[in-house]
């Protein structure tokens, strides 16, 4: 299990750099703030895998996202991942990044979970939360995202429609560290090492 290889939690990570707009929108969030278990809070950890610094790795079994740092370290974030049949796995690139993005539910989401409006404007009630990293394979949008959430109580679970959800504060922190073209490795379930 990947999480087992990286047990040394070195220190909690610093607070995210919230903009005045972030503070305003998050102060009016229409959901209750969830208490995230300590194990799923953002921490600096030892990292022993081979990914280059600047890479994002998602361990779907352990429900962690790692942002790889130099010197065998990483920032570990707790995440919610896709239900088994709907989860993305493989290697992608960050093809686009957005702050407080609009959400356009796919026809599949509309059929399975809808009805939703054709477009949900960005804001604290939007399921994509404060930031979104759009995952691409080549020049093609996979329709999978790493994004914030308006349901922070699900961090640590396999519950989403395939996307990787983070608390809004954590996705803001990650967003500030990455750039378009960042490599994202998502391990399939039961492929942790």
N, C-alpha and C positions, 0 to 999 in steps of 0.2 A: 504494500500500500504506500503510495507516494507520501501521504501525510505522516506515515511511520518513519520515513527516512529523514524527516525534517522536524523532529520533536523540539529542538532547542528554540524556544521563543526568547528572543533577545530583549525586546522592549516594545511597548506599545508605540505605534507610529504616531506622528504628530497630527494635529487637527487639519482637516481639509481647509484650503483657502477659499472660503465662501465670498462671492461677490456681494455687493449690496442687494442686487436683484435676487440672488440665491437666498439671502437672509430674509428678504421680504416674502418671497414665495413659500419658503419652508416654514415661516412663522404662521402661515395661514393654511397649512396642510390639512386636508379634510379627513385625515386618518390619525389614529392614535400612534404616538411614538412607541415602538416596540422595544422591549428589553432584549438586546442581542446577547446570547451567552458569550462569556469571555473567550471561549475557544473560536468563535466566529467574528471576533472583533479584529480590526486591522492591527497587525504586528509586524515588526522586523524579525525575520527568522533566518537560520542557516539554510542554505540551499545547495544540494549536492548533485543535482542533475546537470546535463551538459548544455542546456539552452544558453544562448548568448545574452549578455546584459541588454535590457531593453525589450526582451521577449515577454509575452504574456503566456502563461500556461494555466489551463483550467483542469483541475483534477475533479471530474464529475462525481466519483465515488466519495471522496472526502468532503466535497462541497467547498473547495477552496480555489481561489484564483491567486496565482503568484505573479508578481511583476519582478522580473529578475534584475538584480543589481550586480555591480562588479564585486569581486572578492568573495564569491560563495555565499552571498546574502540575497534575500528577496523580501519584498513586502507581501505578506499573506493577508488576503481579504476573505471573509466568509461570503458565500454566494448561495443563491437558489439556482438550481439547474433544471433542464427540461425533463419531463417525464420520460421514461425509458424509450418509448416508441417515437418520441418527438424530438429527442435531443440531437443537437449537432455534434459531430466529432470530426477531427481531422485538422488540417493546417489551413489557415486563412490569413488574410492581411486586413488591417484596418483600412477600409476603402473610403470611409467618410466619417466625420465626427460632427456632432451637433449638440448645442446647449438648449435645454428645455425644448426638445423636438416635438413636432406634431406626430401623432400616431395615426397611421392609415391601416386599419385592420384588413388582413388578407381575406379573400373569399372563404378560405378554410376556417379561419378564426370566426368569421361571421356565422358560418354554418354550425360550428361546434359550440361556440360560447355566446354568440350574439343574441339579439341584435345590438349593434353599435352604430353610431353615426359613421358616415363614410370617412370622416377625418375628425380626430379628437385634438383640439389645440393644445400646445405645450403648456404646462403648468403643473401644480402640485397634485391635481386629480388625474393627470395623464399616466397611464401604465408604464410609459418609458422613463418617467421621472426626470431628474435634473440634467442628465447627459446620456448620450448614446454613442457607442462605437459600432459602426456598421461593418459587418464581416463580409469580405469579398473573396472569391476564388478567381484568380485572374482579374478580368474586368467585370465579372458577373456578381451582382449582389446575391448572397446566399439567403437573404431574408432573415438571417439570424443576427442578433445584436447582443452586445454587452451593454446593459443599461441600468439606470436607477429603478426604483419601484415605489408604488404607492401602497405596497403591501409588505413592509419590512418584517412583519412577523413570520414570513416564510423563509427567511435567510436560514440556510442549513438544510433545506429540503429539496426534493426533486418534484417540483410542482408546476413549473412553467410550461408554456407551449413550445419550448425549445430554446428560448433565449436564456442568457445568463444574467440574472438579476443581482444587483448590489444595493446596499443602502444608498440613499442619495448622497450622503457625505462621502462614502467610499468611492462612488463612481466619479464624483467631482475630483477627489484626490488622484485617482487613476487617470482621468481625462487630462489633468494638468501635467502628467508625466509622459504621456504617449504622443505620437504624431501619426498622420496618415502613412501607411506603409509598414507599421509595426506588425511583426509576425505574431500570430495567435495560434497556439497549439491547444487543442481541446481533446483530452483523452476520452475515449469511449468508456462507458461503464465497464467495470471489471478489467480495465487495462492499467490501473494504477501500478506503479512499480515500487 
